[in-house]
Amino acid sequence: MPSPVLDLRTARRWAVTARVMLAGARDRIDALNVFPVADGDTGTNMYLTFDAALDFVRGQFQLGAGTDRLDEGLRLIARGMLLGARGNSGVILSQLTRGLSEAVGPDVEAAGPEEIALAFETAARTAWDALAAPVEGTILTVARAAAEGARAAVDRGRPLYGEPDDQLLVGHVVSEALSEAQQALADTPRLLPALAVAGVVDAGGAGLVLVIEALQAVLEDRPHLAVDDLPTWWQQPTATPDLPGSASCASGPGAPGAAGELDGEVEVMFLLTESDAERADRLRAHLSRIGSSVVVGGGPQDYQVHVHLDDPRLAVEAGSLAGVVVDVRLTSLADGTALPAARLSHGAASQGRSDAPPVEPPPIAVVACGLGEGVHDLLVRAGAQVVPSGPRHRASAGQLLAAMRASGARDVVVLPNDRDTVLVAQAAAEEATREGIAAHVVPTGTLVQGLAALAVLDPSGRPAQVLAAMADAARACRPGALTRAERDAETPVGHCRTGQWLGIVDGDIVAVGDDLEPVAAVVLDGLWHEAAEVLTVLTGARAEPGGLATLLAEVETRHTGAEIVVIDGGQPTYPYLLGVE
C-alpha cells in the first residue's frame, strides 16, 4: 500500500535509491543524446548531482550536523543537490528537492499530498522560468507533466482508482506524477523533431522519470539493492551541545552580517580528499577571507585543512566544494577543549568575520569554464579565473560558487561557455548573490562565444556597462563546430556512420561526410554573414595537423580584409570550434 506521508527517513532513502538507480542507468541515459558526438552526459550529470549531494551531507554529518526534523533534513539534502548540480538537468533535479523543502514548515514531521504536489510544481515552474528560450519535448515538458499529474490527484482528493471515500496518500500523488511523466517522456519525439530523427526520447526527461520511480519505490517500501544498506551517517543523530555560532543562525547559507553576533572562535581541522591543487588553492583563498590561521597543505589529492573562524559550518561547506571532507575536529580557542559533534540548525550559516580588517575588493572578476591546456591559458591571459568544465567533465554549481568566492571581487561575471552549464552558472550566481557578491551570468553557449566576451572585458569599468558589452560580443559571435561521429545515427541531414565528420552550426548538424574540408566548407558558409569581420578557429586535441589550411586560405581570398585567427585550444571533445564575429 502506498505510504500516506513522506518523512525524513523516507526522503533519505529516496536520495540514496535515486543515486543507486542513476549509477546503473547513467550510460543508457547518456546514449539517448540526440547528436552522435562525445558530449552526451545527461545521465552522468544527474548521477553526479546526487552523488555530490550525498558527499555534502556526509561532510555535514562529519561536523555533527545531523537532525531529526524534516524541514532541516530536506534543506540539507536540497543544499547538497544545489551545490552538486551538474548540467541543466542536474539543476532541475535539485529544484525538485528544493521545492519539497520549501513546502514543509518547521513543525511538520511528514510531508503530505499537498506538499508533494507543491514540490513538483515549484520544480517545473522554476525550470521553465530559468531558461530564456525553453523548448518543448525536453525535461521541462516531463517536469510540467509530473506537476500536473500530482496536482490533479490533490485536486481530486482521492486516488484515481479505488472507492470514492478512499484516502489520498502521498504514494498515490507520486504514482500519478510518474504516470504523467512517463507519458510525456514517450511523447517527446513528437514534440522535438531532432528526437524523432534520432529515434530516441529526451535524455533529461528519462532521468527525471527514473528519479520519480525511485521515490515511488521507496514510498511503496519495495526492496531495492543497497536501500537497506544505508550509510551510517544517514542514521538518526545523537543530540549533543550546540557549537558556537549555531544559535545565531537566522537566514540562508552564506548570509552576511551575522559574524559579529557569535560568541567565540573555533579551530577547525579536517582532511580534504579527492581534490586537486586548483580547488585547494580556491579553498585557501576563500578561508583566508572568512577566517585566520589558514593552512591547506598536502596534495596532490589529499590535503590537511586548518582554520580559525566563528562558525565551523562555513569551513566544512567550503571544503565540500573542493573535495570530500572527512575527520573533522573542532577545538574551542577560548579554553582549548575539544568540541563534540553537535546538532545544528540548517537554516543558515554566517559569512565573514567581525574582527577582520576591511579589504578593498578587487575590480570586476570573471569566472570562465573551459577544458584543454590551450583553452586554460587563453582564458587566464584574457583575465578570467578558470574552472575546468566541458562536455563529460562539467563543473558543479558549487565549484563555480567556490571560484566566485575565491575571487574576492564584489562583481563577478560568469561565462559557462557551454549550453548545458548555463543553468548551473545561474544557480551558482543566485547563491553568490545571497552572500553579497554581485554575480552576473553571460549565457555563453560555446568557448568561442566566451572568448569573444572576454575580448571586450574592462575590469575597471562600470559593472552594468561591462556586462552589456560582454553580452553583446557573445551574441555577435555565431558558433560552429567540426567533430567526428561517435556512433551510427540519423541526423537532420541524413545518416552518419561512426568516424564520419559532422558539421555543426548554432547547435544543429548541417553536414555529414567522410572528408573534413567539404564538411567544414558547409559550416563556414552557414556561419558567414555580410557583417562578418573575424573568424576564430580553436583547434582541439584531436585536430588534424593543417587540416583546414587550404579552406582557410580560400576564405581569406574570398573575404578580403577578414581576420582569421587560429588558436591551439587543446579542448578534448571537439577537434575544431569556430566562431564568426
N, C-alpha and C positions, 0 to 999 in steps of 0.2 A: 504494500500500500504506500502511495506517495507520502513523503514527510509533510506534516502540517506546517512546519516552520523551518527557517534556516538559522541555526545557532552558530556560535563561534567555532565549535569543533567541526561542524559540517562545512563551514567556509574554509577552514584549514585543510580539510580532506579534499575539498574541491580543487584548491590550488595545487596540492601535491598530485592529485589524479590528473589534472589537466596537463601538468608538466610531463608526467609519465606518458600520457597518450600522445602529446605532441612530439615527444622524443621518438616514439615509434613511427609516427606518421610524417615527420618533417620532410623526409626525402620525397615521399609521394606528393606532398603539397608543393614542394619546390618544383617538381616535374610538371605541375599544372601551369607553369609560367607560359604566357602567350607566345613570347618570342623564343626561338630556339637558340638563345645565347646564354652565356655563363653567369648572368646576374640574377637569375631567378632564385630568390632565397626567402620567399614569404614564410614557408613553414619553419625554416631555421630561425627567422626573426621572431616568430611567435613563441617558439620553444625557448629561445634565449631570453625573451621578455619574462616568462615565468621562472626560468632558471635564475636569472639575476634577482628577481623579486624574492625568491627563497634564500638566496645568498644574503640579501639585505636584511631579511628578517633574522637570519642566523646571526648576523653581526649584532643586531639589537638584542637578541637573547644572550649573546656573549656579555653584553653590558648589563643584563638583568632586566631588560625592558619587556618582560612578559606581562600579560594581562588576562583577566578572565571576563572583561567587559567586551561586548560585541562591537560597540562603536569604535573603541580604541583598537581592537584587533583588526577590524576591517580597514581602519585608516592606516594601520601599519602595513598591511598587505597592499593597499592601494598606493601608498607612498613607494614601496619597493617596486611595484609594477610600473609606476610612472618613471622612476629613475632608471629602471632597467629596460624601458621601452625601446625597441629597435624596429625601424621601418614604420611606415604609416599604419600597417596592420597591428603592430605591437602597441602603438599609441591608442588605437581604437579598443583593443583588449583592455588596456589599463583604464580606459574611461568606463568600461562596464563595472569594474570593481569600485572605481571612484563613485559612480552613480549609486551603487549599493551602500557605500559608506556614508554618503550624504543623505540617504533616505532613512538612515537609522539614527534615532535620537539617543542621548546618553542614558536614558532609563529603560531602553528597550533591550530585553535579553535575547530576543529572537525576531528575525525579520519574517513578516507575513506576506501574503499575496500582493498587497498594495506596495510594499517596499520593493519587492522583486520587479513588479511592473515599472515602477519609477526608475529603477536601475537600468533596465533595458531602454526606457525612453530617454533617459539622460545620456546614455552612451550614444544612441543613434543621433539625437539632436546635436550633441557636441561634435560628433564626427562630421556630420553634414555641414555644420556651420564653419568648421575649421578650414575647409577646402574652398579656394576661390572659384574653382570650376569643378564641382562634384559630378561624377559620372555614374549613370545607371548601369546595372549589371556588374557591380563590384561588391566588395564587402559592405559598402554603405547601404546598398539595396537589401542585403541579407540582414544587416543590423536593424534597419527600419521594419522589415517584416517580422523579426523576432519581437520587437517592441509592440507592434500592432497585435500580434498573437497574444502576448502577455496581457495587454490592456483589454482585449476582447474578453479574455477569461475573467478578469476582475470585474468588468462592467456587467457581465452576465451573472456573476455572483455564485456560480455553481459549475461543476465540471461539465465539459462538453458532452460526455457520455455518462449516463447514470440517471438516478432518480432526481426529480425536481428539488427535493429537500436535502440532497447530499451536500456536505460541507465542502467549500472550495479550499484546497490545500496548496501550499507553495509548489509541491510537486506537480499539481495539475497545471499551474501557471507556466512553469518551466517546460512542461511537455507540449503545451500549445505554442509557446515561443519557439521550441525546437521544430515542431511540425511546420510552422510558417517559414522558419529559416531554411529548412530543407527544401521546401517547395520553391522559395525564392532562389536558392542556390541552383536548383535544376533549371530555372528559367534564365539564368544569367547569359547563356549563349544566345538566347533570343533577343536579349536587350543590348548586347555588346557584340557587334559583328566580328571583331577580332577573335573572340572566344569561339564563335561558331566556325570560323575558318580553321582555327587550330584544333577544333574538336574537343575542347575542354570546358570545365566550369571555372569560375573565378577562384583563384588560389586563396585569397584572403577570406572570401566567404566560406570556403571549405574549412579553413582553420577555425573560423568563428563557430561554425556548426559543430565541430569536434569539441570545442570548449564548452558549448551548451550541453552536448551529450555527456561530457564529464560531470557537469553539475547534476544532470538528471540521474546519472548512475549513482552518485553519492546520495542524493535525496531519496532514491528508492532503495538505498542500502544494498545495492548489488555488489558482490565482491569484485574487486579489481586488483590485478597484480600490483603489489607494493603499497596499496592503500592501508592495509593492516600493519605495515611496517613503517609507521610514521617516524621521522627523526625525533630523537629525544628532545630537541629544543622546541618541538611543537606542543609538548605536553603542558599541562596547566602549570603556571609559575608558582613559586613559593613566595608569599608575601614577606618582604624584608624592609628595613628602614629606608626612607627616601634619600636620594642623593642630593647634594647641594644643587640648587637650581631647579629641581623638579616642581617645587611648589609655585614657582613664578610663571609657569607656562600658561599662556592665555590666548595665543594666536597661532597662525600657521607656521610650519617649519621654516626657520631662517628669518623670522620676523625681527626687524631691527629694533633697538632701543630698550631691550629688556635686561641687558647685561648689568646695568647699574643697580638692579634690584636684587642681584644674587648675593648670598651671604659670604661665600668664601671661594677659594680656588681649589682645584683638584689636579693632581698629577695623573695623567692618562698614559698608559703604555699598552701597546698591543703589537702582535705580529701581523704584518700585511703579506699575504701570499698571492700567487697567481697575478703578479703585477709586472711592471716594466719600468725602465728608467724614466721615460717620458711622463707616465702617470705619477710616479713617485715625486718627480720634480714639481708637478702641479699641486700635489698634496702638500708638499713642503711649503710652497708659496702661499697656499690658502691658510694653512695652520699658522704661518708666521703673521698673518693679518688678524687672526682671531684669538691667538694665544701667545705664549712666550716659551723660552727654553725648548725650541723645536729641534728635534733630531729625527731625520728619516734616513737611516743608514742601512747598507747591505746591498743586495742585488745578486744576480740580475733579475730574479723573480720574487725573492723573499726579502722583506725589509722590516727592521725593528723601528717602531714609531714611538716617540716620546714628546709630550707637550703639556704645558701648564695652562689651564683655562678654567672658566667658571662652570661651564655646562659640558660634561663629557659626551653627551649625545652628539654635539657638533663634530667632535673629532671622529667618533665612530661612523657617523653618516658620511663624512668626507672620506674616510678610509674605505668605506664600502663602494665609493665611486671610483676608487683606484685599484681595487682588487678584492680579496676575501679577507675579512677581519677575524682573527682568532686570538685566544689567550689574552683577553682584555683584563688589565689590572688597574685599579683605582686607589689612589692614596690621598688622604687629606693633607694639604700643605699647612693647615693650621696646627695640627698636632702630630702628623706623621703616621697616623693609624691607617690601616688598610680599610677601605670602604667595601662593604659587602654588595652583592648584586641587589638591585632594587627594582621595585615595581614603579614604573614611571608613567606619567600622563603623556599620551601620544598626541595631544592637541598641538604641541608646539615645541620649539627649541629656540633659544635666543641666539642672536647673531652679534658678533663683535665683542669688544672689551671696553669696560668703562674707564680703565686706567691706561689704555693705550693712547699715546700721543697722536694728535690729528696728523694725518698724512695727506698731502696734496695728491689727488688721484691723477694718474696719467691721462693723456688725451684719449680720444676715441680708439678703442681696441677692436680688432677683427678676429673672430674665431672662424676658421675655414676647415672644411672636411676635404680629405684627399688621400689617395694611396699612390705609392710609387716614389722612388728617391728623387727623381727629377721634379715631380709634382710638388713634393715637400719643399725642395729648395726654392722653386718658383714662388710658392705661396709665402714662404718665410721672407724672401727678398722683397716681396710686394708689401710686407708689413703685417702679415697675419700670424696668429698662433694656430698651428695645425693640429687637428685631431684626426688620427688615422681612421679613415672611413671610406667605404666604397662598396660596390657590389660584392656580396658574400662576406663582407667584413664590415658591416655597417655599425657606426657608433651608436651608443645608447643616449637617451636624454640626459642621464646622469653624467656621462663623460663630457658632453657638451656643457652642462652646467658647471662641472668642475673646472673646465677651461675658462669659462666666463668669470668664475670666482677668482681663479689664479691670476687673471689679467690685471686685477686691481683697478680697472677703469670704471668710471661712473657710467659711461656709454659704451655699449658693446654691440657690434654688428655681427650677425651670424650668417655664414654662407654655407648652406648644406651641400651645394654642388652635386645634387643627386635628387631626382624626383621623389624617391622613396624615403628620403630623410627630411623632407620639408616639414611634415607634421611633428617629427621628433624634435627638430630645431624649434618649432613654435612652442611645443610643450616645455622644453628646457628654458626658453626665453620667458615664458609665463612664470616659471619658478624663480628665475633670476630677478624678475621684476618685483616679486613678493619680498625679495631680500634687499631691495633698494637699488638694484642695478637696472639702468635704463637699457633693456635689451631689445634689439630690433632684428628681424629676420628679413633678409633679401632672398626670396624663394628661387635661388639659382638651381636649375634642374640638371646642369652638367658642369664639368670642370671648366670648359671654355667660357661659359657664362660667368662663373666665379672669377676667372682671370680678367674678364672684361670689366667686372665691377671693381676689382682691386686696382685696375689701371687708373681709375679716377678718384681713388681714395685720397682725401685730405685730412690727415689725423688731427690737425689743429682747427679745422673748420667747424661751423655750427652744425650740430648733430642732424637737425632736420634737413639741411641743405646737402650734407654729405650723404645721408641715406637716400634722398631723392636722386642725387647724381648717380649713385651706385645702382639703384634700382633701374634707372633709365638706361644705363650702359648694359646691364644684364639683359633687359628686354630687347635692346637693339642688336644683340648677338643671336643669330639664328644657328642652332646647333645641329651637327650631323655626326655620324659615326660609321666606321667600317670594321666589321668583325667577321669571324668565321662561325658558321652554324655548328652548334654542339650536338645536334641530332636531326634526323629527318623530320620534316614538318611541313604543314601547309601554311603559306603566308598570303598576305593580300595581293602579292604579285606572282603567285604560283608556288609550286612545290620546291622545296630546297632539300638538298642532301647534306649529310654530315660532312663538314670540311669546306663547303662552298662559301664564297664571300657573300655577305649581306650588307646592303647599303641602307642606312637609316637617316631620315630627315625628320626633325621635330618629334622623335619617338616613334615614327612609323616606318616600317620596312618598305622601301621603294624600289629595290633592285636585288636580284639574286644572280650569281654567276660563278663560273669556275675561275675566272681571271680577275685580278684586283682592279686594274685600270678601267675596264669598261664599267664595272660597278661604281667605282669612285667617280667616273665622269657623270653618271646619272645623279649621284649625290650632290656634286658641285653644281650641276645645272639646277637642281632643286633648291639649293641654298642661295645661289647668286641672285641679286636684285639690282635695280638701277642705281641705288644709292650706296652700293657696297664699296668699301674702301680697303678693308683689311681682311685677309684670310689667314686664320691661325690653324696650324696643324700640329696636334700634340701626338707624338709617336709613343706607342706603348712597348711593353716588354716583348710582345710577340709581333712587332712590326717587321716587315721585310726590308733589309738594307736597300735604300734607294728606290723603294717600291713605287713611290709616286713621283719620282723625279721628272719623267717625261711629261706626265699630265700637268704638273705644276708649272713646267716651262711653257706649256701651251696656254695655261691660264694667264700667265704673265704677259704673253704675247697678245692674247685676245683682249685683255683688260688692261690697257696701258695706264700706268700710274697706280695701279692697285699694289698694295704692300702684301707680300706673302711672308709669313713668319713660321718657321718650322722649329719646334722645340722638342727635345728628348724628355718626355714626361716619365717614362718607365711605368705607367699605370698597368696593372696586371690583367685587366679584363679585355679592354678594347684596344686592338692594335693601333687604331687611328681615331682620334677625336678631332672634329673640325668645327670651326666657328667662323661665320661671316658677319662682319660688322660694317 
